[in-house]
Amino acid sequence: MTQEKEDERLDLEAAYSVRTPAENAALYASWAKTYDESFAAASDYVFPQQVAQVFHEQGGHGPVLDAGAGTGLVAEAIAARKTCLIDAFDISSAMLSVARSKGVYRKLVQGDLTGKLPFANGSYGSVVSAGTFTHGHVGPEALGELMRVAASGALFVLTIKAELYETRGFGAKFGGLGAQIYDFQTQEVPIYGAGAQISHALDAGVIACFRKV
C-alpha cells in the first residue's frame, strides 16, 4: 500500500472507531510519522493552539503534564508563548518518538491514561490535554489519576469532544469533583479552523479549565 493510500485509511473515522488501548496504540503506530501533515495541517486542527492560549491567559506554569501528548502539538504551541518544563505522556511510542524530535519536552513517558500514572502525588503545576477525551479514546475515568498527580493550585486545561461532554459523563464527573476544584469554567470552541476540508470540519469541542484545591 502506498503512503498516500495509507494516509487515506488513517483518518478521523479510524481514530473514532478504536475501542481498546491496544487498538489505539496500533492505529497511532501507523499514523505517527505523517500525523502532523496528513491530519493536523491538512484539517487545520486548532485544538492545540486553543489549549496553549488558555494556558497562557490563565497563568499556567510548569512542570506541565501533557496528557495524551501525541506528536507534541500542544507543547509546541505552549513553548511558542513561554518557556516551562513539560513532560509528555502517551500510549503510543511511535507518536512520542515524533514528539521527542521536536525538543519541547523534559521527558517522555509511554503509558495508558486509563490506568495508574507513573508519577508521584502532586508532581505537576499544570495538566493540559488536546484531542484525548474523544470518541474511542479516553473517558472521564482518567480524571482521578490526573488530579492525583497535580499539585495544589495546579491549572487544568482539557479539551473534550462537545457531543460527548454529557453523554460520556464528563459534566457529571466535573460536578462530582465539587470542593476538590475551583475556578471551573468551560467554553465551546471549534476543533478545526476555516481551512478544514474534512467531513468533521464543523465539529465542536469543549475546553474545561479549572484549578485543583
N, C-alpha and C positions, 0 to 999 in steps of 0.2 A: 504494500500500500504506500502511495506517495505521501510526502509530508502534508501536501495540500489536502488530500483526501482524509488523512488522519485528523487534521485540524477541524475539518467539517464535522467529523464524528464527535470530537471533544468539544461540545458546546454546552450551553446552559441546560438544555434538556437532559444531557447526560449527567451533568452535575446534580441536577434536581432529582434524578432518579435513583441515586445511590441510597442504600438503606443501612449499611453496616460500616464500621470503621475500616474493615478490610477493603470493601468496595471503594470507599473514599480514597484510601491510600493508593489503590491500584489506578484509579482514574487520574489522580494528580501526578503519579509517577510518569504516566504517558504524556501529560499535558504540560509539565513544568517548563521545559525548555522554550516553548513557544507561547506560554500563557500571557506574558506581558504584551506581546504583539497581536496574537490571534484572538485574544479576548479583551484585555484591559484597554489597549489602544484602539482596537477595531470597534469596540462598543462604546467608547467614550465613558468608561467606568469612572464615576466621580466619587464614589463612597470613600475611598481612602483620603482624598483631599478634604472632604467634608469632616471626617473624623479629626484629621490634623488641625483643621481650622477651629473646631470646637475645643479641642485640647489646648490650643494656643490661647483662645479667648478666655478659657476658664483657669488659666494659670497652671496647667499641668506640668509636672516635673518628674524627674527620674528618681530612682530607676523605674523604668516603664516595662510592663509585661505586655507584649503584643500577642494576644491570644488568637491562634489561627492565623499566624503571620503570613503564610503563603510565600510569595516571592519577595516580600518586603515592601510592598507598595505604601502601606501606612507609615512605616518607619522612614522611608524616603521622604514622604510628604512632611512628616514632623521635623526631620533633620534639615529640611529646606527653610524652616521657620526658626528653629532654635537648636542648640546643642544639649543633648542629655543622654544618659545611658539607657539603652533599650535592649531588652532580651526578646528573642523570638521563640515561640512555642508552636509547633505544628505537627500534625500526624504524618506529613509527607516528607521523607528525607530528600526526595528529589526537588521539591519546592524550596526546602531550606538550603539546598546546595546553590540554587539560583540566588536566594536571599543573601547567602554568605558572600557571594561575589560582589555585592553592592557596597560592602564595607560600612553598613549603618548599624550593625548590632554588636553589643558587647559579647554575647554568647548566643548560641542557637541550640535548642533542645527539642528532640523529637519525642512526641507522646500524644496521648489521647485526652482531649479536654473533658470527656465524659467519665474519666477515672480520677484517681487521686493524683494531684500535681506534685512533681518532684521538687517543690520549693518549700522553704520554711515559712511558718506563720509570719505575716507582716513584712514580707520581703520587698514589696513594691509600693512606690509612691503614687503610681498611676497604672491603670489597666485599660488598654484600648483593643478594639476589635472591629474589623470591617469585613462583611461578607461571610461570616462564620455561622451566625444564627439565622439559618435559612432552610429551604427545602432539602431534606436528605442529609443534613449536616448535624449541627449541634442544637439541642433544645435548652430550656431553662434549667435543667438539672445541673448544668455546668456552673451556674452562678454561685453555688455554695462554696466550691473549691476556689473560685476566683476571689470571693470575699475573704476566705481564709488567708490567702497569700498576700492580700493587700494590707497595707499599714493603716492605722487610724488616720483619718483625714484624706485617704487616697481618693483620687479622682477616677471615675469610671466613664468612658465614652465608648458605647457599644452600638453597633447597628443591628437591626432586626428587620427581616422582610415584613413589610407592613401587614400583608394579609395573614401572617402567622402570629402577630402580636397577641391577639386574644385567643385565636383558635388553638395555638400550641401552649397557651398558658403563661406567656411572658408577663402580661399585665397582672395576672393573679400572683405570680412569683414576686414581682416587684412590690405589689401590695403587701404580700406576706412578710417581706423583709422589715416592714414597719420601722421601729425605732433603731434598727441597725444601719439605716442610711438617712441622709438628709440632702437638701437642695436638689431633690429629684425633679427632673423635667424631661419632657420628650418633645421632639419636633419631627414632623413628617417631611421627607425630602425626596427628590428624585434620585434613583440609583445611577441613572445614565444621563449624560449631557445631551445637548442639542444635536450632536453629530452622530448619535447612535443609530445604526442601521440594522437592528435586530428585532426579532419578534417580541422581545420583552422591553422594548425601548421606553415604554411608559410606566414600567413598574416603579412602585414607591417603596421607600424604606422608612423606618423609624430610628432616629438616633436617641438613645436613652443616656442621659447624663446625670450623675449623682456622686455623692461622696460617702465613704464609709465612716461611721461614727468612731 
